[in-house]
Structure formats: structure tokens, C-alpha cells
Amino acid sequence: MTDPNNASMLNRKQMGGIHAGKGFNAQLAYLCIKLLYWCVDPDFSHAMNEGADDINLLFERGGQRERHYLQLKDHQVDRPEFLEVIEQFKAMHAADPEIVRFILVARTLHDDVKAIERALARIRGAHAIQKETKTEEDTINHLDKLLTGLKLPATADWALQYLDIEDSIHIRAWPDSIQTLLNEFVGQTQSLQAFENAMRPALVRAFESIQSFVTVNLGNAFSREDVFQVIRRAVDEFDQKTQLEGLGIFLDAWGDPDARAREAHDAIIDWREYFDRQTRSIPPVETWTGVLQPELAELQKRFRALGINRHVTLRGNAPLSVGLAVGAAFSAVKAYKLTIIQREDLWASNEP
């Protein structure tokens, strides 16, 4: 029987996350976003989802291994739970002194826990100026009193050296603000030199690929290069598909019975409020000129700004008037090739 107080990844407590499996949606979302921040650091080496704790990180700096352990809480951490987390961190540190950083990540923090987070940030942020001054000494003593007041088994010196606390906007964004997380993933990925020219639609696919990748690799270590390969593969597949099929638009005028069909496209145009399939009615001229045509014109400008071949594939059932409007927006005069999906056939504008 394994000792629950040791650092083995096989004891019951440390295996809990793997047994829980798919229940860790907030943790998955956090990991997918933060991977890109860690990858900015060239010393970042490996990550593991559900190893000896919720998330494990390895950095290799100047030949030295630097290990970080993160514990995630998809709720507010109150005083009793904070005490429990610190006790766990201290026990793990006693069993494995080579750990460099323990990080508590929470949806929100109790005010007393928030005070510890602010104190750590304040002391670290001012250290370059206040190092070894009376001000720093008094502030560290203040932190010690805060820790003592919460009956935590940790000194200020230990906390300053080993502890981080993150009141995480990424945890709070899950699952109600997926678009916010996606936008951050795209922006952060484009900040990496390897993907600075990658297009947003390609990185949307990469975000889905990263989610699948970390889920499949539950309990397995994966490297910085593994992450890059997943993104690179998604970008390359997008580029190849774009050259073949063009950027995909799903235009919903009559109402789409299969909502999933719309998810894979690079743009979705939802005009259901303007059309009635039962009566075959279409909008008046004022709506065409004031709303629908400007929307197509704006989409055309966004596609043109991507700088790729001007090949657009359109899916979705619609009346002939919609086809005429799309053809005017993505015309041959503007150097577009337009392909329309008609049941099982492809109708291309550059073919007889």
C-alpha cells in the first residue's frame, strides 16, 4: 500500500485527477491558454496534465531543472481550503525538496487569501529597489503576521521563495466566455515568432487541436516542441485545405437543421431573420443596401486582408438573390474564385 504522504505519482491522492478524467474542463481550458505563455519562455521544456498534481511544469535553465507544480480550483478558495492547500504544498516540498515553485490557481479568492496574494506581489515587485531595507523587512514581517493569523504552516521566507497565487481570469472565463479564451489563444500564438504570420482561421483550428492533444495526453508529459508541432500541423492543414477549397463561408438564410455544420467554417453569416423559407419571402431593397450587402463587403475586406489566394467556398441553402449578392461581393473582377456547394456538386465560377 502506498504512503499517502510521499511524493509518488502512484499514491491514491495523486492519481485522483486521472481517475476523474473528463471532469476537469476548467483545468483543460486554463492549460490550453497558459501553454502559449509558457512557450514564450525558451527555457520551458515540458508540461503534464494530471501528474503529481493538477499541472506540472519543467523548465531547464542553464543546465538546471526547475520544476513547478500547479493546483487548480474551479471555485472560490476560502481560508480552510487555503490552509489545506498550503499543508499539501509543504508536505510535497518535504518529500521532494527539488520543487522550485508551488502555484495555486483559483477562480476567485477569499479576501484573506487575496491579501496574501497582494503581499507576495508587493514584496517581489519592489525587491529591486527595497532589497535589504527597513521597508522590505517590515513588509516581510507583516506578511509573516498574515500567515500566522491564518494559522498557515508557512513562513514569509518560504512563501516568497516557493509560493505563487493566481486569481485566474482564465478559469473564470470557462465555460461562459469561450470566445474570450479563443481570442487570447490566437493573439498569444501570433506573438510567437514561429506563428506570427498564421491566420486566425488556422489558429482557431489549432485551438481545437490543442484541446484534443492535452486531453489525449492526460497523465503524460509533453514538450514545448510537441505543442509547436500540434499548432504547426493545424496551420499547415488549414493552408492546404484553403488552397484546395478556399476560405469557407456558411450562409444561413433558410435555417440550418444541422448546427454542427456551421462550426468548421471561417465565417458564418446568419440572415435567418431576413428570410422566410415557408413563404419564400426576401428582404426589401433597404435591407439589402443598408445591412446585407455591407456585411458581405466587410467580410470580403477581412478575407482580402489575410493575403492568401482569393478562393471562397460557400455552403448553405439560400434563394437566388443571395447568390447574386455573394457573387457581387466576391466577384471575378476582384480576382475571386467562388465555389458554391450544390448538394453533392461543386459549382465553380472559373468553370464553364
RODO-2510 file (C-alpha; in nm, 4 decimals, decimal comma):
residues 352
     n   res          X          Y          Z
     1     m     0,0000     0,0000     0,0000
     2     t     0,1410     0,3397    -0,0932
     3     d     0,2129     0,6043     0,1683
     4     p    -0,0323     0,8972     0,1052
     5     n     0,2236     1,1427     0,2425
     6     n     0,5007     1,0669    -0,0042
     7     a     0,5558     1,2291    -0,3439
     8     s     0,4880     0,9174    -0,5523
     9     m     0,2630     0,9703    -0,8533
    10     l     0,1071     0,6280    -0,7817
    11     n    -0,0465     0,7051    -0,4442
    12     r    -0,4239     0,7386    -0,4330
    13     k    -0,4361     1,1177    -0,3907
    14     q    -0,2030     1,1877    -0,6806
    15     m    -0,3969     0,9543    -0,9128
    16     g    -0,7281     1,1278    -0,8370
    17     g    -0,7138     1,3665    -1,1302
    18     i    -0,6517     1,0911    -1,3824
    19     h    -0,9413     0,8882    -1,2456
    20     a    -1,1634     1,1978    -1,2659
    21     g    -1,0748     1,2258    -1,6340
    22     k    -1,3080     1,4447    -1,8341
    23     g    -1,4367     1,6390    -1,5319
    24     f    -1,1538     1,8890    -1,5477
    25     n    -1,2898     2,1223    -1,8142
    26     a    -1,1761     2,4452    -1,6471
    27     q    -0,8313     2,2993    -1,5942
    28     l    -0,8160     2,1968    -1,9601
    29     a    -0,9138     2,5456    -2,0730
    30     y    -0,6547     2,7029    -1,8431
    31     l    -0,3820     2,4695    -1,9661
    32     c    -0,4597     2,5337    -2,3333
    33     i    -0,4222     2,9096    -2,2845
    34     k    -0,1262     2,9122    -2,0468
    35     l     0,0754     2,6734    -2,2627
    36     l     0,1251     2,9581    -2,5072
    37     y     0,2543     3,1880    -2,2311
    38     w     0,4962     2,9238    -2,1080
    39     c     0,6125     2,8537    -2,4640
    40     v     0,7270     3,2167    -2,4937
    41     d     0,9961     3,1239    -2,2395
    42     p     1,2693     2,9411    -2,4356
    43     d     1,3622     2,7539    -2,1155
    44     f     1,0179     2,5933    -2,0917
    45     s     1,0696     2,2235    -2,1544
    46     h     0,7706     2,0042    -2,0599
    47     a     0,4203     2,0098    -1,9130
    48     m     0,1989     1,7365    -1,7766
    49     n    -0,1764     1,7478    -1,7187
    50     e    -0,2629     1,5436    -1,4067
    51     g     0,0693     1,4109    -1,2885
    52     a     0,1827     1,4555    -0,9283
    53     d    -0,0589     1,7454    -0,9068
    54     d    -0,3083     1,9171    -1,1380
    55     i    -0,0445     2,0566    -1,3756
    56     n     0,3322     2,0001    -1,3640
    57     l     0,5876     2,2122    -1,5499
    58     l     0,9571     2,1690    -1,6206
    59     f     1,1960     2,4492    -1,7140
    60     e     1,5629     2,3904    -1,7938
    61     r     1,7704     2,6983    -1,7131
    62     g     2,1459     2,6922    -1,7555
    63     g     2,1611     2,3172    -1,7179
    64     q     1,9441     2,3208    -1,4045
    65     r     1,5985     2,1599    -1,3864
    66     e     1,3297     2,3915    -1,2472
    67     r     1,0009     2,2223    -1,1606
    68     h     0,6669     2,3955    -1,0965
    69     y     0,3539     2,2335    -0,9515
    70     l     0,0131     2,3930    -1,0064
    71     q    -0,3082     2,3111    -0,8245
    72     l    -0,6322     2,4398    -0,9834
    73     k    -0,9587     2,5201    -0,8064
    74     d    -1,2664     2,5959    -1,0165
    75     h    -1,4325     2,7849    -0,7295
    76     q    -1,3534     3,0410    -0,4621
    77     v    -1,0761     2,9301    -0,2271
    78     d    -1,1686     3,0155     0,1315
    79     r    -0,9474     3,0155     0,4415
    80     p    -0,9885     2,6457     0,5367
    81     e    -0,9175     2,5266     0,1838
    82     f    -0,6194     2,7604     0,1545
    83     l    -0,4801     2,6060     0,4735
    84     e    -0,5316     2,2601     0,3230
    85     v    -0,3536     2,3590     0,0002
    86     i    -0,0544     2,5043     0,1860
    87     e    -0,0314     2,1906     0,4017
    88     q    -0,0273     1,9818     0,0825
    89     f     0,2387     2,2017    -0,0738
    90     k     0,4556     2,1870     0,2380
    91     a     0,4194     1,8074     0,2619
    92     m     0,5122     1,7677    -0,1046
    93     h     0,8090     2,0000    -0,0607
    94     a     0,9308     1,7992     0,2367
    95     a     0,9082     1,4818     0,0279
    96     d     1,0619     1,6423    -0,2825
    97     p     1,2816     1,9464    -0,1978
    98     e     1,3788     1,9996    -0,5636
    99     i     1,0439     2,1616    -0,6442
   100     v     1,1066     2,5282    -0,7233
   101     r     0,7545     2,6732    -0,7308
   102     f     0,4078     2,5840    -0,5994
   103     i     0,1223     2,7686    -0,7682
   104     l    -0,2381     2,7859    -0,6516
   105     v    -0,4734     2,8830    -0,9364
   106     a    -0,8324     2,9634    -0,8405
   107     r    -1,1498     3,1034    -0,9934
   108     t    -1,1670     3,3565    -0,7068
   109     l    -1,0062     3,4041    -0,3645
   110     h    -1,1401     3,4843    -0,0203
   111     d    -1,0342     3,8336     0,0905
   112     d    -0,7823     3,6919     0,3425
   113     v    -0,6243     3,4744     0,0726
   114     k    -0,6280     3,7711    -0,1648
   115     a    -0,4317     3,9679     0,0968
   116     i    -0,1564     3,7032     0,0854
   117     e    -0,1512     3,7202    -0,2945
   118     r    -0,1187     4,1006    -0,2870
   119     a     0,1539     4,0918    -0,0221
   120     l     0,3651     3,8453    -0,2223
   121     a     0,3257     4,0547    -0,5378
   122     r     0,4074     4,3763    -0,3494
   123     i     0,7275     4,2449    -0,1927
   124     r     0,8517     4,0804    -0,5120
   125     g     0,7651     4,3814    -0,7252
   126     a     0,9577     4,6223    -0,5024
   127     h     1,2542     4,3970    -0,4268
   128     a     1,4857     4,5557    -0,6845
   129     i     1,4571     4,8900    -0,5005
   130     q     1,3727     4,7836    -0,1452
   131     k     1,6170     4,4925    -0,1142
   132     e     1,7507     4,4595     0,2445
   133     t     1,5893     4,7891     0,3509
   134     k     1,3838     4,8507     0,6651
   135     t     1,0782     4,8881     0,4407
   136     e     1,1209     4,5399     0,2945
   137     e     1,1940     4,3927     0,6375
   138     d     0,8789     4,5433     0,7872
   139     t     0,6698     4,4292     0,4901
   140     i     0,8011     4,0724     0,5230
   141     n     0,7190     4,0813     0,8955
   142     h     0,3691     4,1998     0,8016
   143     l     0,3365     3,9038     0,5652
   144     d     0,4516     3,6710     0,8444
   145     k     0,1710     3,8042     1,0649
   146     l    -0,0830     3,7481     0,7872
   147     l     0,0315     3,3869     0,7513
   148     t     0,0281     3,3332     1,1263
   149     g    -0,3179     3,4858     1,1531
   150     l    -0,4480     3,2292     0,9054
   151     k    -0,2683     2,9536     1,1018
   152     l    -0,0716     2,8565     0,7931
   153     p     0,2286     2,6231     0,8307
   154     a     0,4496     2,8552     0,6247
   155     t     0,6839     3,1461     0,6884
   156     a     0,7097     3,4567     0,4757
   157     d     1,0546     3,3447     0,3596
   158     w     0,9137     3,0099     0,2392
   159     a     0,6176     3,1745     0,0706
   160     l     0,8336     3,4323    -0,1056
   161     q     1,0676     3,1650    -0,2349
   162     y     0,8244     2,8924    -0,3324
   163     l     0,4617     3,0107    -0,3477
   164     d     0,2554     3,1809    -0,6196
   165     i    -0,1171     3,2528    -0,6038
   166     e    -0,3180     3,3264    -0,9185
   167     d    -0,6707     3,4664    -0,9145
   168     s    -0,7318     3,3381    -1,2656
   169     i    -0,9312     3,5230    -1,5298
   170     h    -0,8877     3,2152    -1,7498
   171     i    -1,0680     2,9918    -1,5021
   172     r    -1,3469     3,2488    -1,4695
   173     a    -1,3847     3,2632    -1,8484
   174     w    -1,4710     2,8944    -1,8628
   175     p    -1,7220     2,7907    -1,9869
   176     d    -1,9261     3,1070    -2,0485
   177     s    -1,6673     3,3084    -2,2437
   178     i    -1,5076     3,0596    -2,4814
   179     q    -1,4687     3,3336    -2,7418
   180     t    -1,2564     3,5320    -2,4960
   181     l    -1,0261     3,2343    -2,4441
   182     l    -1,0100     3,1699    -2,8182
   183     n    -0,9173     3,5322    -2,8901
   184     e    -0,6421     3,5188    -2,6299
   185     f    -0,5113     3,1899    -2,7686
   186     v    -0,4945     3,3380    -3,1187
   187     g    -0,3227     3,6572    -3,0026
   188     q    -0,0727     3,4783    -2,7823
   189     t     0,0113     3,2239    -3,0538
   190     q     0,0735     3,5025    -3,3046
   191     s     0,3171     3,6593    -3,0545
   192     l     0,5431     3,3582    -3,1081
   193     q     0,7833     3,4116    -3,3956
   194     a     0,7074     3,0674    -3,5388
   195     f     0,3404     3,1602    -3,5887
   196     e     0,3408     3,5377    -3,6268
   197     n     0,2074     3,5105    -3,9834
   198     a    -0,0511     3,2396    -3,9114
   199     m    -0,4081     3,3379    -3,9977
   200     r    -0,6821     3,3474    -3,7411
   201     p    -0,8949     3,0711    -3,9012
   202     a    -0,5902     2,8411    -3,8899
   203     l    -0,5327     2,9178    -3,5227
   204     v    -0,8992     2,8558    -3,4446
   205     r    -0,8371     2,5033    -3,5695
   206     a    -0,5139     2,4907    -3,3684
   207     f    -0,7065     2,5785    -3,0510
   208     e    -0,9319     2,2774    -3,1070
   209     s    -0,6270     2,0611    -3,1796
   210     i    -0,4524     2,1705    -2,8599
   211     q    -0,7613     2,0859    -2,6550
   212     s    -0,7706     1,7372    -2,8058
   213     f    -0,3969     1,6943    -2,7600
   214     v    -0,3847     1,7732    -2,3868
   215     t    -0,6934     1,5591    -2,3257
   216     v    -0,5438     1,2576    -2,5027
   217     n    -0,2169     1,3078    -2,3144
   218     l    -0,3767     1,3075    -1,9694
   219     g    -0,1062     1,1950    -1,7268
   220     n     0,1703     1,2043    -1,9909
   221     a     0,4483     1,4606    -2,0158
   222     f     0,4688     1,6537    -2,3424
   223     s     0,7301     1,9007    -2,4620
   224     r     0,7340     2,2560    -2,5887
   225     e     0,8130     2,1171    -2,9328
   226     d     0,5143     1,8823    -2,9109
   227     v     0,2914     2,1861    -2,8586
   228     f     0,4508     2,3624    -3,1537
   229     q     0,4004     2,0549    -3,3731
   230     v     0,0289     2,0410    -3,2906
   231     i    -0,0145     2,4068    -3,3840
   232     r     0,2074     2,3786    -3,6899
   233     r     0,0138     2,0756    -3,8155
   234     a    -0,3186     2,2575    -3,7750
   235     v    -0,1839     2,5618    -3,9589
   236     d    -0,0390     2,3509    -4,2414
   237     e    -0,3608     2,1536    -4,2817
   238     f    -0,5558     2,4773    -4,2948
   239     d    -0,3216     2,6219    -4,5584
   240     q    -0,3525     2,3084    -4,7723
   241     k    -0,7304     2,2989    -4,7403
   242     t    -0,7540     2,6698    -4,8169
   243     q    -0,5523     2,6270    -5,1357
   244     l    -0,7856     2,3448    -5,2389
   245     e    -1,1266     2,4663    -5,1206
   246     g    -1,0763     2,8293    -5,0294
   247     l    -1,1939     3,0054    -4,7169
   248     g    -1,5260     2,8616    -4,6135
   249     i    -1,8436     3,0641    -4,5569
   250     f    -2,1631     2,9193    -4,4187
   251     l    -2,4548     3,1439    -4,5119
   252     d    -2,7703     3,0615    -4,3204
   253     a    -3,0774     3,2168    -4,4799
   254     w    -3,3429     2,9452    -4,4650
   255     g    -3,2357     2,7899    -4,1343
   256     d    -2,9791     2,5140    -4,0920
   257     p    -3,1126     2,1881    -3,9430
   258     d    -2,7602     2,0749    -3,8518
   259     a    -2,5950     2,3404    -3,6339
   260     r    -2,2689     2,1461    -3,6257
   261     a    -2,2221     2,2089    -3,9976
   262     r    -2,1571     2,5743    -3,9219
   263     e    -1,8745     2,5247    -3,6727
   264     a    -1,5988     2,4326    -3,9162
   265     h    -1,6255     2,7399    -4,1366
   266     d    -1,4110     3,0510    -4,1390
   267     a    -1,7107     3,2842    -4,1399
   268     i    -2,0781     3,2420    -4,0578
   269     i    -2,3430     3,4729    -4,1994
   270     d    -2,6735     3,4417    -4,0163
   271     w    -2,9527     3,6034    -4,2176
   272     r    -3,2416     3,3923    -4,0881
   273     e    -3,4273     3,6943    -3,9534
   274     y    -3,4463     3,8477    -4,3016
   275     f    -3,5783     3,5449    -4,4947
   276     d    -3,8807     3,3173    -4,4600
   277     r    -3,8492     2,9802    -4,6261
   278     q    -4,2163     2,8917    -4,5872
   279     t    -4,3414     3,1998    -4,7703
   280     r    -4,0256     3,2294    -4,9867
   281     s    -4,0079     3,5983    -4,8890
   282     i    -3,6884     3,8005    -4,9121
   283     p    -3,5948     4,1361    -4,7539
   284     p    -3,6755     4,4755    -4,9096
   285     v    -3,4228     4,6823    -5,1043
   286     e    -3,3437     4,8967    -4,7993
   287     t    -3,2295     4,5900    -4,6045
   288     w    -3,0139     4,4696    -4,8917
   289     t    -2,8375     4,8042    -4,9358
   290     g    -2,8225     4,9028    -4,5692
   291     v    -2,7446     4,5718    -4,3957
   292     l    -2,6775     4,2642    -4,6061
   293     q    -2,4523     4,3974    -4,8809
   294     p    -2,2377     4,5987    -4,6335
   295     e    -2,1942     4,2812    -4,4258
   296     l    -2,0681     4,0920    -4,7297
   297     a    -1,8410     4,3840    -4,8244
   298     e    -1,6860     4,3858    -4,4755
   299     l    -1,6289     4,0108    -4,4883
   300     q    -1,4663     4,0437    -4,8285
   301     k    -1,2260     4,3045    -4,6886
   302     r    -1,1356     4,0786    -4,3953
   303     f    -1,0666     3,7843    -4,6265
   304     r    -0,8610     4,0033    -4,8595
   305     a    -0,6507     4,1247    -4,5642
   306     l    -0,5462     3,7652    -4,4933
   307     g    -0,3249     3,7812    -4,8016
   308     i    -0,3974     3,4306    -4,9312
   309     n    -0,5397     3,3105    -5,2601
   310     r    -0,8852     3,4559    -5,3198
   311     h    -1,0797     3,1334    -5,3268
   312     v    -1,4077     3,1291    -5,1342
   313     t    -1,6286     2,8249    -5,0847
   314     l    -1,9908     2,8913    -4,9898
   315     r    -2,2230     2,6460    -4,8158
   316     g    -2,5834     2,6799    -4,7076
   317     n    -2,9253     2,6777    -4,8737
   318     a    -3,0444     3,0177    -4,9905
   319     p    -3,2526     3,1860    -5,2615
   320     l    -3,1039     3,3055    -5,5884
   321     s    -3,0943     3,6666    -5,4683
   322     v    -2,8401     3,5688    -5,2010
   323     g    -2,6240     3,4050    -5,4658
   324     l    -2,6280     3,7226    -5,6708
   325     a    -2,5253     3,9305    -5,3687
   326     v    -2,2399     3,6951    -5,2798
   327     g    -2,1233     3,6931    -5,6416
   328     a    -2,1156     4,0736    -5,6443
   329     a    -1,9129     4,0873    -5,3194
   330     f    -1,6647     3,8156    -5,4230
   331     s    -1,6535     3,8896    -5,7928
   332     a    -1,4100     3,7787    -6,0622
   333     v    -1,3248     4,1458    -6,1143
   334     k    -1,1806     4,1430    -5,7616
   335     a    -0,9852     3,8281    -5,8569
   336     y    -1,2003     3,5884    -5,6542
   337     k    -1,2772     3,2305    -5,7436
   338     l    -1,6139     3,1411    -5,5937
   339     t    -1,7232     2,7807    -5,5364
   340     i    -2,0814     2,7004    -5,4368
   341     i    -2,1744     2,3678    -5,2786
   342     q    -2,4911     2,2404    -5,4504
   343     r    -2,5947     1,9130    -5,2897
   344     e    -2,3137     1,6776    -5,3958
   345     d    -2,1751     1,9082    -5,6664
   346     l    -1,9264     2,1937    -5,6665
   347     w    -2,0145     2,4896    -5,8864
   348     a    -1,7031     2,6971    -5,9526
   349     s    -1,7054     3,0444    -6,1032
   350     n    -1,3981     2,9758    -6,3157
   351     e    -1,5545     2,6760    -6,4938
   352     p    -1,7978     2,6773    -6,7882
***
